[in-house]
Amino acid sequence: MEWFDSGWGLTLIVFIPTVAAAILLAIPRSEEGAAKMIALVASLISFFLSVVAIFQFDFGRADQMQLGTKLEWITSINANYAIGIDGISLPLMVLSTFVVVLAIIYSWDHWPEPHNPKAFLILILFLATGMAGTFVARDLVLFFIFFELVLLPMYFMIGVWGDKQQVTLPIVNRVVEMRLYASIKFFLFTLFGSAFMLLGFLALYFKSGDSQLGIRTFDIEVLSDIATRVDPGFLGSAAPWIFAALFLGFAVKVPMWPLHTWLPDAHTAAPTVGSVLLAAILLKLGTYGFVRISLPILPEQSMNWAPIIAVLAVISIIYGSLACLAQTDMKRLIAFSSVGHMGFVMLGISTMTTIGINAAVIGMVAHGIITGLLFFVAGSMSHRYHTREMSRLGGNLKLMPVMGGILGFTAMASLGLPGLAGFWGEFMALVGAFNPLDGLDLTLFRTAMVIGAIGTVLTAGYLLWMLQKVNLGEPKAEWASVELHDVERTELLAWVPLLVAIVALGVYPKIVLGATDPAVANIVENITRAVGS
Amino acid sequence: MVNLATLALSAGSLLATAEEEGHGVELSDGGLLAQYAWLMVVLPFVAALFITLYGKRTPRGGAWIAVGTVGFVLVYGLVLLISHWATPIAHTENINIATIGQFDIEWGVVVDGLSIMMFFVVGAIATASFTYAVSYMEGDIRETAFWASFSLFAGAMLVLVSAANILQMLVGWELVGLASYLLIGHYWEEKENSSAAMKAFLVNKVADVGLIIGVLIPALIVGSFRFHDILGAAVEGNPGLVKYGFVIGLLLFIGAMGKSAQFPFHVWLPDAMAGPTPVSALMHAATMVTAGVYLLGRMFPFYNSVAIDVLPIVMWIGGITMLIAGLLAIVQDDIKRVLAYSTVSQLGYMVAAMGAGAYTAGLFHLFTHAFFKSLLFLGAGSVIHAVHSNNMSDMGGLRKYMPTTFWTFGIGSLALAGFPLLAGFFSKDEVLASLNYASSHGTPSATFVMWIGIVTAFITAFYMARAVFLTFFGEYKGDPAHEPHESPRLMTVPLQALAVGAIVAGYFNVPGIFTPFTDWLSGREFAPGDHHAESFDIFVLVLGSLAGLIGIAIGYSFFFADGESQEARDRRFRLPGPIHTLLVNKYYIDDFYMLIVNFIKRPLANAANWLNGLIDAAVSGTGILMSVLGKFVYEGLDQRGIDASINAIGGGTGEAGGALRYIQTGKVQQYAAVLFIGVLLLAVGFFIVTSR
């Protein structure tokens, strides 16, 4: 399959959804069945090809970029169409194509108001391209474009299909629709971050021209090579500023405390599929950026910033969990739980060790499937109850046993129960924090480890509390006369793969770690070399 | 990939170590029997999955499938035990499930004296409780869910017991916690029950913070999660382990305190009685709660080599726990709560023994206790089944109605009270004897704990006498229209079987005469380094037995009187007011914890949420500031300043200005413009800074 290995495979994975979106544009809006079918088939092909990519991928060389290509693109600035995957991007790419398929299956008969499946599907397909593209890009310009590409579809998804509940804005006391507020907030926060990220990229580009290599480049590997081998000091005194710029770009997306406030609003206001994609993939773009770009290209700065990141990560863990305990809206609670969980991912990255970064990647995948599923279930429940207020819910396990069972199971996975996917990321992040990379402050990281471990208690606390309020107890009287049907076929079809993945990853984490370990080891080795020299 | 090479190596080095250690006994690899021990672990999970998916379509919610799998575990465990008795087995199987750096993460099954003993105990008690539950749970509102969770527990417990590495033990540890959560909260319609389930989970989770950290430190030092490597390194005096030994030992013990309900983590166990009674018998008496003791046993070579300073702490925690829990059992009216506090107290004995360095005595008490305590719980369940109440004030006189339950419960109570020649007599005596032994062998303070143990033996006998007399003697005080009757055979046969266990279990370790139990437990890879007296300690034996007999006698004098009213009894036995209040309020420990929980849930969580609003306000404030700034730049400078000067010169560009102002009213454009200007300014600044 030489055509596949030489970059066509990845290209198709990334762009087939775009092609499908273009076809959708051409067909009339009334042809809903055809639109759904085209979107589903496209996402399935994309997913199927990413499965083929797993088989074509050489796990023995997982530390190297594979199945890629490099074509000249904008020659005047030496930006190339450079794509490829290594052991870190492979699981994330597969995750993104996988979740998109499930999102489309789920959408089959869950259309949020104002309906219009055609437009909604086009947005999902654009998102698919942006997400998969970010994970395969090897060039900063390409990365940036894909990274930004997800912004608009998500903005429209929240702004048009989002929650129409009225909220009062702080300070100005104006009443607006939740969806408008949340979408603009999401857009501005992310754009704010990306602006800095772009600046950082440009600075890297210009600085690489001054390095011993002497060529301006956007190529991530070349830049990393300069930073760790050729000319480690090439950024000079600009290095901290560049790191700070990238940090802002990625940290907003993760999101790290205190840049997280867009997240609860965006998640709560977004339609179900929007929340799922946000939680499952979009947040990972930020953490992936740290692992793919910040650490390899700015190893020394990463070292300097690691304690700050660790502290922010720990704050995110504790803060996110506490905020969860104060929520009355189920979906908002799940949204805040992401802050805490992504805190564990960032804690893993901040340790800069093989274990910590592996923890981060498996934590990303696990959070993607677990929280994605939680949002699916929360969405389906609010679809039936027409409320997300936990004080009105209760006895869900009695009203909808299967739905309640899946919610309970997923909550258990989310609190990091060993044997399920969520455990490994949390546990290994703590392991990494006990022994961070040489040169990092042991006391600080070990304190972070202890606080992180305490965070697991709070995590268990709010999830069990949610289960008690929503799932257990006697159903409230108001539901006695309401007809609530348990899970439907399309829901099961979308959820069962996630359930299976949660167990599979929990029992056999090698599914992810088998790919990531060599790639992570390579990054850590480079960092060690650069910092040591 | 199954790492065959390492497997062969580990098996080889295992034999080699055994010889080096000079056990005197040669350890065999157990052949096929040991290699297929994983079947015991896997089958209950298969059953749980099957019942979850198809239980509703299976007769009795899949009950008999569940019973079948634990029956298999019992038979397999028994065969293993017998062959281990003949030729000691120590064998480990490992399967790699991930590699991170130099770390191998594995699933493994360890088959050695310690785990075989536990396989047998889990199999035996589970078979009895499962069989009993077939009848007890008949017609339950959620029978399928019960059997799925109960099978899940059996599997999880076996994962824990068979763990060949410390990480797997953690996995099993949390999974039994999950099963416990599910089963305590089985009747989740009542908020009280779901709160009890949550409490159990969270209290354990707090203790698990210690466990998790305690697991990862030695693994990082040694570079492996395997017990084989960690214990080996400890025995050889690995400098890292020597340095961190105390911390690791303490952290692991904190984890053990949670699961084994030691003070101050004991609060969850009495509330856990909200679950169905067979659950209490199997999990919250015989097996799950002993996981902490098992952990200490598994890590014993570690404690004895590099964490020896932790052992006195362990001993004292055990001592404190046995006494305070025993006292609480006296004032309970709920028969299950009497037994629950009794369990906490007896777990205190086991932990104290471990702390005194008496590995065999601690585990022997675990072994005998499993039989008589599960017997007592199942007996209590039989009574509850008959009178439809947990409260002893609704019982009385039941010996006439339920003879089998009466005599089996009686045997269990006598065994627990340490009545001579029953199971508890032997094991409790060994615990006390080993405390006495430790007091003259390097741990003088063990004397105090021994005296606590003797006092507690008296208390134990007293509250059990109280329970038996209140339940089975006197007049029946329940609903007269509802005459109690004996439980069906499916419930009484397990009671009879366990009663046999409660009589004979003690004879497997008669010091100096017949000690197969000691041999079983020492048949493992690293010598546990047991400290215990080699023969009966007559002094302790007499004191301990007397304490028990006196306790029974005093209990008799207070509570035995056929046909006497509750009030008359109360007049005879009444604790002084303040003490009674203190005990009824459980020393206010629960209230203290609730204070902390409520602080986290209310002010702290609200503060976090409030801070969120604050950050939002700051962001909005910046936005407003920027838009005001933009407006000023546009209207003040752009329009008035520059334009005005041009207007002054050329005049009359009002139309253009109006058009511009029209565009400006669009909010999004304004945002975009502000953002653009802002980013532009920052970009300039950024390049100035970076180009230096």
Interface residues (C-beta under 8 A of the other chain):
Chain A: L169 P170 I171 V172 I184 L188 F189 L191 F192 A195 F196 L199 A203 K207 S237 A238 W241 I242 A245 P258 T261 P264 Y319 L322 A323 C324 L325 A326 Q327 T353 T354 I355 N358 G395 L397 K398 M412 L417 P418 G419 F423 W424 F427 M428 L430 V431 F434 N435 M449 V450 A453 I454 T456 V457 L458 A460 G461 L464 W465 Q468 N471 L472 G473 E474 V507 Y508 P509 K510 L513 G514 D517 A521
Chain B: N96 I97 A98 T99 I100 G101 F103 I105 L170 V171 W173 E174 L175 L178 Y181 G185 W188 E189 K191 S194 S195 M198 F201 L202 K205 V206 D208 V209 I212 I213 L216 I217 A219 L220 I600 K601 L604 A605 N606 A607 A608 N609 L611 N612 G613 I615 D616 A617 V619 S620 G621 G623 I624 Y671 L675 V679 L682 A683 F686 F687 V689 T690 S691 R692
